[in-house]
């Protein structure tokens, strides 16, 4: 990483699928912090965290977290097709991400944000893309 805030690791897999998976999660985070911004006062600053974690999971992970309202569904529901709380959403994004991660031998995890070693302002939803060692 350019900033050296997190450790680097290499990922092997189809770059187009990996990019689509990460983009989907970031798109969700952008949407949900925007929803929260509409309901909060002017002091709320929408924020999204993207980093790596090489110690907390069974393999290296990309962590994406935000300071939105968090998930309204249970983790097993989040990866079911056509399950969404996003108005106009299709409910296929996290389903797709889960398929990509399984195909690579990894997994999609929804850790409790308090269990992650990330800055405190990120207290909404958290997703970990855990890759095989």
Order of alpha helices (4+ residues) and beta strands (2+ residues): alpha-beta-beta-alpha-alpha-beta-beta
